[in-house]
Amino acid sequence: MIESREVSIGDRKLQFMRMPLFNAPVLILKGSKGYVMCGYLNMEAAEKLQDAAVRVTGVNTLEDVLEAQVKETTSRARNLGISPGMKVREILQLIS
């Protein structure tokens, strides 16, 4: 079953989506300017589409996503001030 819900984190509202697959879930945390995606999703496609996207790995829950470190960014995400190594909680104001 696909879970999709609005979440409030501090003063930010974001859309969280989780879809269980066979070995791990697909996770996306979307703000109004960009999104965080799990390792299942394709950074090259996000770059080609000019999305402000970051990729995290090893996540199974919303809390895991929030505590994860950014592994990769698109150029548009870098233009927002996001770089690898930042924690997702640190970038929420930049993507929402």
N, C-alpha and C positions, 0 to 999 in steps of 0.2 A: 504494500500500500504506500502511495506517495503522500508524504507529510508536507504541507505547505502552510506557513503561518507567519503573521507579522510578529516581530519581536521588538521589544523596547529594551535598549541597552543604554543606560544613562539617559541622556536626553535625545538619543537617536532612535529612529524607527527604521527597521530593515525587514526584508522578506527572507525567511529561511526555508529552504527546501531540502528534503531528505528522501531519497528513494533507495530502499534496500535492493541490492543485487545478490549474487550468489556468495561472494567472498567478502565483500565490503560494500558500504553504501556510497551513493553519489550525493555530495553535499554542495550546496551553493548558499552563500549569504550575500544578498543583493541590496545595495543602497541606491540612491538616486543618481550617483555619478559613476559607480563601478561595482565590482563584485569580487568575492573570494570564491575560488573553486577548489575542489579536491583534485588529487592526482589523476583521477579518471579522465578529466576533461583536457582538451587540447589547447595548449598555449599558442601554437602556431596559428590555429584558426582564430583565436581571440585577437591576436596581433593583426592578422589579415583583415579582420572585421573592424579594427580600430577601437576595440573595447578597452576600457580601463579595468584590467583584470589582474589578479594575483593568484598564485597557486600555492596551496599548502598540502602537506602529505601526512599520513598516519593519523587521520581524523575519522571519528565515528559518530560524534555527537556535536551539537552546537557548542557546548563548553570546550570540547577539543579544538574546534575551529577558532574560538576566541583566544585560546592560549597558544595556538600554533604560531610558529615563525614563518614569515613569507619566504618561500623558496625561489620563486620566479615572479617577474613582473612583465607586463607589456610596456611598450614605450609610453603609451597614454597614462598608465598608472605611475610610471616614473615622473611624468610631467606633473602629476598631482603631489609629488613629494614622497612617494612610497619606494622603498628599496628592500632588497633581500635582507633578511635578518631581523626586520621589524616584527613585533608581535601584532597580531590582528587587532587586538584591543586598542593598540596605538594608532591604527589607521582608520578606525571607524568614522572619525570626523572628516577624513579625506574622501571617503567613498559615499558618504550619506549626506 
